[in-house]
Amino acid sequence: MDFVADIGRTASGVERDASGKAFMTSSREAASPTSARVVEIAGLSLVFETGDSPVHALSNIDLSVEAGEFVSFIGPSGCGKTTLLRVIADLEQPTGGHLTVNGLSAEAARLARQYGYVFQAPALYPWRTIARNVTLPLEVFKLPKAEREERAKTYLDLVGLTDFAGKYPWQLSGGMQQRASIARALCFEPKLLLMDEPFGALDEIVRDNLNLQLLRLWARTRKTVLFVTHSIPEAVFLSTRIVVMSPRPGRIIDVIPCDFPRDRTLDIRETPEFLKVAHRVREGLRAGHSYDE
């Protein structure tokens, strides 16, 4: 099942698919991406102090992300992709440079619930139903029960899990669990979605399907997405831009635009344009390794 079917707008800001199923979005999000900068990073560095010697994780990162973009980060293991995402989420503290999220400090953005975070593993509580896993952040935020239930229904519908609301995580496949974690990240309606290799542990067929569904979800909700991956085809298929990072200390080697239509399909991966972008990503990764030699 697709995350999102064909959408028909309503005046209230609730969007409905062809069967009448609904999900929430603001009229501003539904209209068109704006040019506002969601993430602004300048000269950012991070050094971890360890018992024997410091670890230089990130070095002099400069990056701007506009509203509505889908930006992927790719690089070798240990290059700082996840660390950078965690810095944006205020889960790690930089040792140098400047960072804002929607014009706020990372801490202020976190406290204002500006972002949702999807981890590498679904991180669902096995003793809670899928619906109650989705509403967990809303319970923490002390939203009324009726509103929690309504949002769970809305976002489980959005990711195609309406019929599994009463199931437990162990009763779902890995791909379905990850879809539940995406619903949980969206349920408090953040402006920014941070995704740390959410499909890395899935087989290729499931991963391709979820890539396609995520792309449709992004196109409909107009969220700004920052996405960490090790897969070149995944990065090229999903992104409006790809940030290529070097081995540690993580530096930005290249920022590559992906000028494909939002309604792209898996068939685009066989086109010369797609292969050209993939080649540039591969060359950037190779150049990053050369830089350290």
C-alpha positions as CSV (number, residue, x, y, z in Angstrom):
1,M,0.0,0.0,0.0
2,D,1.3,3.5,-0.8
3,F,1.8,6.0,2.0
4,V,-0.3,8.5,0.1
5,A,-2.9,8.2,-2.7
6,D,-4.1,11.0,-5.0
7,I,-4.9,14.0,-2.9
8,G,-7.9,16.3,-2.9
9,R,-7.5,19.5,-0.9
10,T,-10.2,20.7,1.6
11,A,-10.6,24.3,2.7
12,S,-9.8,23.4,6.4
13,G,-6.2,22.4,5.7
14,V,-7.1,18.7,5.9
15,E,-6.1,16.8,2.8
16,R,-8.1,13.7,1.6
17,D,-7.3,10.9,-0.8
18,A,-9.6,9.5,-3.4
19,S,-11.3,7.3,-0.8
20,G,-11.9,10.1,1.6
21,K,-9.1,9.3,4.0
22,A,-7.6,12.3,5.5
23,F,-4.3,13.7,6.9
24,M,-3.5,17.1,8.4
25,T,-1.4,19.7,6.8
26,S,-1.3,23.5,6.9
27,S,-2.4,25.5,3.9
28,R,1.1,27.0,3.8
29,E,2.7,23.6,3.6
30,A,0.2,22.4,1.0
31,A,0.6,25.3,-1.3
32,S,4.3,25.3,-2.4
33,P,7.7,25.2,-0.8
34,T,8.9,28.6,0.4
35,S,12.4,30.0,0.1
36,A,12.9,30.3,3.9
37,R,16.0,28.7,5.3
38,V,15.2,25.9,7.7
39,V,18.7,25.0,8.6
40,E,21.7,27.3,8.5
41,I,25.2,26.0,9.4
42,A,28.4,28.0,9.3
43,G,31.9,26.8,10.3
44,L,30.6,24.0,12.4
45,S,33.0,21.6,14.0
46,L,32.8,18.9,16.7
47,V,35.6,17.3,18.6
48,F,34.9,14.4,21.1
49,E,37.2,14.4,24.1
50,T,38.2,10.8,24.9
51,G,40.5,9.2,27.4
52,D,43.5,8.9,25.1
53,S,43.2,11.5,22.4
54,P,40.5,13.8,20.9
55,V,38.3,12.5,18.0
56,H,37.7,15.1,15.3
57,A,34.2,14.2,14.1
58,L,33.2,17.2,12.0
59,S,35.3,20.0,10.5
60,N,34.2,23.4,9.2
61,I,30.7,22.4,7.9
62,D,28.9,25.1,5.9
63,L,25.4,24.3,4.7
64,S,22.0,26.0,4.1
65,V,18.7,24.0,3.7
66,E,15.7,25.6,2.3
67,A,12.1,24.8,3.2
68,G,10.6,21.9,1.4
69,E,14.0,20.4,0.3
70,F,14.9,16.7,0.6
71,V,18.7,16.7,1.4
72,S,20.6,13.5,1.7
73,F,23.9,13.0,3.5
74,I,26.2,10.3,2.1
75,G,29.8,9.3,3.0
76,P,31.9,6.4,4.4
77,S,31.1,4.9,7.8
78,G,32.4,7.1,10.5
79,C,32.4,10.3,8.4
80,G,30.0,12.2,10.8
81,K,26.7,11.9,8.9
82,T,24.7,10.8,11.9
83,T,26.7,13.1,14.2
84,L,25.8,16.1,12.0
85,L,22.1,15.0,12.2
86,R,22.4,14.7,15.9
87,V,23.9,18.2,16.2
88,I,21.0,19.6,14.3
89,A,18.6,17.8,16.6
90,D,20.5,19.1,19.7
91,L,21.5,15.6,20.7
92,E,25.2,16.5,20.4
93,Q,26.9,19.8,21.0
94,P,29.3,21.4,18.5
95,T,32.6,22.6,19.7
96,G,32.8,25.4,17.1
97,G,30.7,27.3,14.5
98,H,27.1,28.4,14.3
99,L,23.8,26.5,13.7
100,T,20.2,27.6,13.6
101,V,17.0,25.6,12.9
102,N,14.1,27.8,11.7
103,G,16.0,30.8,13.0
104,L,16.3,29.3,16.5
105,S,19.2,27.7,18.2
106,A,19.2,23.8,18.1
107,E,18.2,23.7,21.7
108,A,15.3,26.2,21.3
109,A,14.2,24.3,18.1
110,R,14.1,21.1,20.1
111,L,12.1,22.6,22.9
112,A,9.7,24.1,20.4
113,R,9.2,20.7,18.8
114,Q,10.4,21.9,15.4
115,Y,11.6,18.4,14.2
116,G,10.7,14.8,14.2
117,Y,13.5,12.1,14.3
118,V,13.4,8.7,12.7
119,F,16.2,6.4,13.9
120,Q,18.0,3.6,12.2
121,A,15.9,1.1,14.1
122,P,12.1,1.6,14.6
123,A,12.6,1.8,18.5
124,L,9.0,0.8,19.2
125,Y,8.0,-0.4,22.6
126,P,6.9,-4.0,22.3
127,W,4.3,-3.8,25.1
128,R,2.5,-0.9,23.4
129,T,0.2,-1.2,20.4
130,I,1.2,0.5,17.2
131,A,-1.3,3.3,17.9
132,R,0.0,3.8,21.4
133,N,3.6,3.8,20.1
134,V,2.6,6.6,17.6
135,T,0.9,8.6,20.4
136,L,3.8,8.3,22.8
137,P,5.3,11.8,22.1
138,L,1.8,13.3,22.4
139,E,1.4,11.7,25.8
140,V,4.7,13.3,26.8
141,F,3.4,16.6,25.6
142,K,0.2,16.0,27.6
143,L,-2.2,16.4,24.7
144,P,-5.8,15.4,25.5
145,K,-6.6,11.7,24.8
146,A,-9.2,12.5,22.1
147,E,-6.6,14.6,20.2
148,R,-4.0,11.9,20.6
149,E,-6.3,9.2,19.2
150,E,-7.4,11.4,16.3
151,R,-3.8,12.2,15.3
152,A,-2.8,8.5,15.6
153,K,-5.7,7.7,13.2
154,T,-4.6,10.4,10.8
155,Y,-1.0,9.5,10.6
156,L,-1.4,5.7,10.6
157,D,-3.8,6.3,7.7
158,L,-1.1,8.4,6.0
159,V,1.5,5.6,6.2
160,G,-1.0,2.9,5.3
161,L,-1.2,1.2,8.7
162,T,-4.8,1.9,9.7
163,D,-5.6,-1.8,9.9
164,F,-2.7,-2.4,12.2
165,A,-3.3,0.2,14.9
166,G,-4.2,-2.4,17.5
167,K,-1.3,-4.7,16.6
168,Y,2.0,-4.9,18.5
169,P,5.4,-4.3,16.9
170,W,6.4,-7.9,16.9
171,Q,3.3,-8.6,14.7
172,L,4.5,-6.3,11.9
173,S,7.3,-6.7,9.4
174,G,10.4,-4.6,9.6
175,G,9.2,-2.2,6.9
176,M,5.8,-1.8,8.6
177,Q,7.6,-1.0,11.9
178,Q,9.6,1.7,10.2
179,R,6.5,3.2,8.7
180,A,5.0,3.3,12.2
181,S,8.1,5.1,13.4
182,I,7.6,7.7,10.6
183,A,4.0,8.1,11.7
184,R,5.2,8.7,15.3
185,A,7.7,11.3,14.1
186,L,5.0,13.1,12.1
187,C,2.2,13.0,14.7
188,F,3.2,16.2,16.5
189,E,3.4,17.9,13.1
190,P,7.0,19.1,13.0
191,K,8.3,21.3,10.2
192,L,11.5,19.3,9.8
193,L,12.0,15.5,9.5
194,L,15.4,14.0,10.4
195,M,15.9,10.5,9.2
196,D,19.0,8.5,10.1
197,E,19.3,5.5,7.7
198,P,15.7,4.4,8.3
199,F,15.8,1.7,5.6
200,G,19.4,0.5,5.9
201,A,18.5,-2.8,7.6
202,L,15.8,-3.8,5.1
203,D,16.1,-5.9,2.0
204,E,16.4,-4.3,-1.4
205,I,12.8,-5.0,-2.6
206,V,11.2,-3.5,0.6
207,R,13.7,-0.6,0.6
208,D,12.8,0.3,-3.0
209,N,9.1,0.2,-2.1
210,L,9.6,2.4,1.0
211,N,11.8,4.8,-1.0
212,L,8.9,5.3,-3.4
213,Q,6.4,5.7,-0.7
214,L,8.6,8.2,1.3
215,L,9.0,10.3,-1.9
216,R,5.3,10.5,-2.3
217,L,4.8,11.3,1.4
218,W,7.4,14.1,1.1
219,A,5.8,15.5,-2.1
220,R,2.3,15.6,-0.4
221,T,3.3,17.0,3.0
222,R,6.0,19.4,1.8
223,K,8.1,18.7,4.9
224,T,11.8,19.6,4.9
225,V,13.7,16.3,5.1
226,L,17.3,15.6,6.1
227,F,18.2,12.0,5.3
228,V,21.3,10.0,6.1
229,T,22.2,7.0,3.8
230,H,25.0,4.8,2.6
231,S,23.2,4.1,-0.6
232,I,24.1,6.1,-3.7
233,P,20.9,5.0,-5.7
234,E,18.8,5.8,-2.6
235,A,20.3,9.3,-2.2
236,V,19.9,10.2,-5.9
237,F,16.4,8.8,-6.1
238,L,15.0,10.7,-3.1
239,S,16.9,14.0,-3.0
240,T,16.7,17.5,-4.2
241,R,20.4,17.8,-3.1
242,I,23.0,15.3,-2.0
243,V,25.7,16.3,0.5
244,V,28.9,14.2,0.0
245,M,31.1,13.9,3.1
246,S,34.7,12.9,3.5
247,P,36.1,10.4,6.0
248,R,36.6,11.7,9.5
249,P,36.9,14.5,10.3
250,G,33.7,14.9,8.3
251,R,33.9,17.7,5.7
252,I,31.6,18.5,2.8
253,I,33.3,17.4,-0.4
254,D,30.4,18.3,-2.8
255,V,26.8,19.4,-2.8
256,I,25.0,17.9,-5.8
257,P,21.6,19.0,-7.1
258,C,19.1,16.4,-8.3
259,D,16.8,18.2,-10.7
260,F,14.2,15.4,-11.1
261,P,10.5,15.9,-10.9
262,R,8.8,15.2,-7.5
263,D,6.6,12.5,-9.1
264,R,9.7,10.5,-10.1
265,T,9.3,6.7,-10.3
266,L,11.8,3.8,-9.9
267,D,12.3,3.7,-13.6
268,I,14.2,7.0,-13.5
269,R,17.2,5.0,-12.1
270,E,17.9,3.7,-15.6
271,T,18.1,7.1,-17.2
272,P,21.4,8.8,-18.3
273,E,20.5,11.8,-16.1
274,F,20.2,9.6,-13.0
275,L,23.4,7.7,-13.8
276,K,25.3,11.0,-14.3
277,V,24.3,12.2,-10.9
278,A,25.2,8.9,-9.3
279,H,28.6,9.0,-11.0
280,R,29.2,12.5,-9.6
281,V,28.4,11.2,-6.1
282,R,30.8,8.3,-6.6
283,E,33.5,10.6,-7.8
284,G,33.0,12.8,-4.7
285,L,33.3,9.9,-2.4
286,R,36.5,8.8,-4.2
287,A,37.9,12.4,-4.0
288,G,37.1,12.5,-0.3
289,H,39.2,9.4,0.3
290,S,42.0,10.8,-1.8
291,Y,42.0,14.0,0.3
292,D,43.1,11.9,3.3
293,E,45.8,10.0,1.5
